[in-house]
Every structure is written in C-alpha cells, then in structure tokens.
C-alpha cells in the first residue's frame, strides 16, 4: 500500500516541479521574442526607413543611425518601434557612451569601423566643433549607407571596377557597355581649393541621386589634405587610369549640338565630359532639365568639371524632387551635412589645427574669425578694405572699441580676470592681421576685454596646384569653422566652406565700392548654404520660353545676398 501510494504521489510531485519551470520558460521565450527585441530596437533605432524602392532592389532597412539590419518578411508589416509606442522598453536616459558615440558619428552621418589612428580628425572633430542643431534625416543616412555599399562593391581596385573600366575604355558607344556592373562620375578640379570643395559636394550628391560611383581626380597639390571618406574603399581615381586624361572624351556640348534626342544608341558615347563651370557654357543651360538627365543616365562614365556649387540645379530638376525632399526635409543644411561627411583633415592637417586650437583658442571666452578676400587689390586698395572691416566689426559689436592712449593707462598685458577674445585672421595679405594687432596692442578696450590677434598665413597671392598652399588654405578654412563669430567676404567660396562646416551664419563683407553705392558695408547671412554664382537660365519649357529669374520660379531658391545674380537654397520661409 505504501509503495502504491508513493507511485501515485511521484507523478504529482514531478508535475508540481515541472509546471512552474514550463511557465518560466514560456515567459522567457515570449520576452525574448518581444520585449528583448524591442529593447534592441530602441538601442539601435527610433524609426526604420526602407530602401527597397530606391535603386539596389535589396530588402534592406536602415535605422536612424544608419545601421543596416537584415529585413524579415514577417517584420515588414509590423509597426516601427519607438519610445512612444513601446510598452516594454525602459525610457531611462541612454548610457553616456551611447551619447558620445552619437556625437562622434555626427548623429549617424559617419559610420564606425575605421582605423581611428589613420584619420584622427574623424573621431575627434566633434570635440572641437559646437554641437549642430541640424540633424540628418534617417532617409539621408540610409542613402549614404547605400552609397557606401555600392562604392565598396565598385570602387577602385575591385573586380567590378577593373572590368567596367576595361569595357568602357574599349567601347565607342553606350550600346556596347550595357553589361557594366556600375556607373561612374569622375570629379575634375577647377579653380581654388574652396571652389573645389563645394563642387565635390555637388558631385557627391549627384552620385547619390543617380547611383553612380564618385571618383576624384586628385593631383599632387591635394596629397595629404583629406582622409578617405568611404570605409574599406578609396575615392581616388588611380593614377594609371586610362581616363586620367580627358582631352579625347566627347563633350556634352557636342552631343547637344548634334541634337542627341534624335540620335540612336549607337551615337551615344560610353563616356562624356560635362563642363559645369559657368553659365555661358552651352550645356549648362540644359543640365537641370529632365530630358538631359534621362540622356546622361544612359552613359556609364561621366566627367564633371566645375568650381561651382551646382546643388540648387538638382532642386530644379523634377525627377530628383521626390528623393531630395525625403533626404533633406530641412533644405538649408545640405552642404553642412555632406561637407562634414566627406571632408576630414588628414593627420598632418589635423596636427596643425589642434596645435593652433590648444595654443590660442582653448582658453578664449570667444573665438572670432575674420576671412578677408581681396579679389582685385589694384581696384580695391587695402586701406578701403580695412576701413570697411573695422566699420562692420565695431558697429556690430564683433570687435570692441579701444580707448586712446591718452585716456588709457592700463595695457592689455596688465589685465587679469577679464574676458579674453581671440581673433583669427585668414587672408592672403598679412597687413590686415598686423593692422589689428597695432590697433589693440597696449590699448584698453572700453569693457576691458583682452584681445589677441593671430594670422597663421599670408602668402600675398593665391597659388594653384601647390600642395603647401592648399594645406595652409585647408587649415585656415577649418580653423574658421571652429570660431563662435565669423565675418567672411562676398563671393568667397573659402568663407562658404568655413561657415557650413562650423554651422555659423557669418556677417558678409560686401564689395566696398560697388554694392548698394556703399550704403551697406556688411550684413548677416541668412543660412549656411553656399551661393551658386552662375546659375543657368531655365530652358526646359516645351513652349520655348526662357525663365531668366530662377528665384520666383522655384520654391527652394532665392537670390544670394553677397552676389545678387547667384541663387541659393532656402526653406522658403525667408
């Protein structure tokens, strides 16, 4: 009886032991399937963006930090997981490391995985620039991640690149190159370094919009200036490329003159040179037209030469509008985002920048940048420019007034505990820095500030194809971007780069003689975007009417303050 009783009790006891375990395992499984997944999603993303419909045709999604995630058919129809609709995720403040990583990667613009020692500025620049209020959209980040993947697949020295270039080089027309894996756009330099930087940004955006690989033709003058922007790939056109010399490449203008719209595929070349330097060029009048873009899309290899910021022309091109609106819901920081993504000072340049910063900027209460460009010293004497500079900076309280020597017995070196303002002068002409030093040395300012003036370089004239000159220019540009208050010169691409990288709306020094009969000496810029100095007329209308004034015709452009003939992007509310 006792044995029989025990045999009946044993299964019951086992069930009592196993049942709670089964319940616990079930709960853990459910938590792993839902709660932990939500926790992972919160840590990685607040909003998912799909890119299956924008070119590659791959089922890939990207979060708002741009990290790629494998897409699952069962998840495609589910809700995006965010702090607002998640019930199982803690809403506590993310750990400090996560915030630092986000700042380091510029809110997702940059991707991790680089060897930090090979490009120190990429991981340190956020420590020197002020935090940007302009956040890249999740869609822009997804497009950049997609581009990086394409560049890794078809960049220099890959199997796809080698095969494609061989095919293009041995073909006379586009019909014979239908089997190329990728399409390419090669950037060709024009003008000075500032012009080249803004035109590279323009070319890069074109590459993103058209699924092309951007390669840059860098000569020795740009050796050691920039880090490579793309992970595990190069953007440099190899020096042994058969397309290093573009003299014999058919031009876009010649094709337009042949009325390419009536030509067969046999007449479309496998490579083409597009000159986008100035509006008088024939082809620039049609570049922003849909028909032109459809035609160019048939050509595997394009060459772009331009010293202009031709990004506004994309916003005038109807076939690009949808993508651009998703990429840039805020229009005005286009260059700000793409410039910070592309251009990282090399270790040599970063050494110059950080040494100056630590020696002069680090302990300053305010950093002031003055960028002074004199386009024609013969017609614009330095005395007039200096007078204009002082009138602008003193009137707008950028620089402080000083007491005369008669009324001041206290020198700057005697002051202690006062506000320290450091002024960086960037100009080809050293006399501006010297004049400001003379103005403040051994003189007291009205409010007792200590003013220090520094001008790192002053080479008297602009030098082209000169590596040392470009290094100095790049360092000056970047240092200006680290200032709190900025004054730039009208039409200067040097100033455009500095203001956009640093997220600073500068005061613009107008032409001291011609602008508004000299009534206005300077004015505050209204956004970060560079000016497109020489936009084309609008020749796209089928009725043949030419729209000469772009600004009223398109919602996202208006005339520039510093060059009224030019246009620039705006959000439309200004």
Secondary structure, DSSP 8 states (H G I E B T S, - for coil): -HHHHHHHHHHHHHHHHHHHHHHHHHHHHHIIIIIHHHHHHHHH-SS-EE-TTSSS---EEE-TT--EEE--HHHHTS----TTT-SSS--S---HHHHHHHHHTGGGTS-S-S-GGG-HHHHHGGGTS---S----HHHHHHHHHHHHHHHHHSTTSHHHHHHHHHHHT-SSGGGGTT-S-EEEEEE--SSHHHHHHHHHHHHHHHHHHTEEEEE---GGGTTTB---STTS--B--TT-TTS--TTS-BHHHHHHTTGGG--GGGS-SEEEEE-S-TTSTGGGTTTSHHHHHHHTT-SEEEEE-SS-THHHHHT-HHHHHHHHHH-SS-TTHHHHHHHHH--B-HHHHHHHHHHIIIIITT-SEEEEEEE--S-TTTS-HHHHHHHHHHHHHHTTSS--B--TTT----GGG--S--EEEEEEEES-THHHHHHHHHHTT--BTT--EEEEE-----SS--SS-HHHHHHHHHHHHHHHT-SEEEEETT-HHHHHHHHHHT---EEE--TTTGGGGS--EEE-S-S---BTT---B---TT---B---TTTSTTEEE-SS-TTSEEE--S--
